[in-house]
């Protein structure tokens, strides 16, 4: 997972971090706010219920018994159920916690001495918590099957939490019962308080679940805000990384064409010094290459004068073996100077690309070598065109063929192939000669490098052919690749970027 993440683009890595961070922050914040909201609503429900219990208790103390049912019915609601019984519904009080002790003290300070409280923690708990027989009796009572209060009390039992008022219609009682029984709410506290006449006032308080939940509009607003924030962050990061992308393109262009591509310094302060240093580096490297090229060309040109003088002096010397050896050495030096100047010229000048028939160009090269008595295999293929520098490509191919002819041996087979793959032109020259050891493949590309005796020069070779080919391929966005040709021999491949 870590390796996969590290391989992604920087913008994708940052986007993933922002998305995960916002998601965790969002859900954690939502959970904490929901928990805090639920706790506060429960506290308000408990404190409000106890205040109403005190008020109802005082009212019951001051009114006749025949009005108690009506008072309880009028005081009951979906969040507070009341009933009278001869014995307390809560057998023991939860008096261990600080909150319970505080509530008990508040009730006792209001004149209620016998109090039993029970906190409810489980959600979706029915407030009534009656037995099946009590619920059935209550349902029958609500539906009007029992007309007198005595019948209803006998069927409900002494522990009934609530009884229907005698003057309420049967339809209203049924609807009220159905609403209480089916509404989704969470109980907060149950309790029983003793009145002065010995009866117990039982109560059960709760909170509707939809009050504690976040509304759909709030959730949509929060998600929309989070999404908008993430999108704005990604846009800002994308714009901040634009100089980095331009820097990468400029570096690739400079490595390919050796031409200065100024990168705009309109970037964040952190990147400005890097961009400025890169631009300066381009100019310095370009200037260094130009100075080196001029120096190399000047030295090669200046050496022609003394070499010409030496050749003239040798012409006046009598014929001898030493004279022939000196002339051969002098010819080698002149060829080295010529190749060196051509090598320097490649760095200083670049040919313009033009649309060229690749098959026709390569077939012309093969035909010219065939006229010299050198057979080169060139498999027949469909003609295709590409935008290239034809003279430079021709020179690279000829250098590779000459290298194969020079070192592969007279009996070796030389094969030329070309193909267009994606945005690159790939040309390869392979032979089945002695080849080059793998550990020396990189070394032979260096200028003036000649290997062992089998690959040494017998015809004034100066060791610049592969170096010139590498330089030209690099100048046109490609490279030179040397690899063993199975089962033996050498395969040289040049790649050229197509515009």
FENPEWO-V354869 format. One record per helix or strand. SS is the DSSP state (hx for helix, st for strand). FROM is the first residue (numbers start at 1). TO is the last residue. If there is no record, write none. Layout:
((SS/FROM/TO) (SS/FROM/TO))
//
This chain:
((hx/2/7) (hx/10/62) (hx/65/75) (st/77/77) (st/80/85) (hx/98/109) (st/115/119) (hx/132/142) (hx/149/156) (hx/170/182) (st/185/194) (st/200/208) (hx/209/212) (hx/216/240) (hx/242/257) (hx/269/315) (hx/321/348) (st/354/357) (hx/358/371) (st/376/378) (st/385/388) (hx/390/408) (st/414/421) (st/424/431) (hx/438/440) (hx/443/445) (hx/453/455) (hx/465/475) (st/479/484) (st/490/497))
//
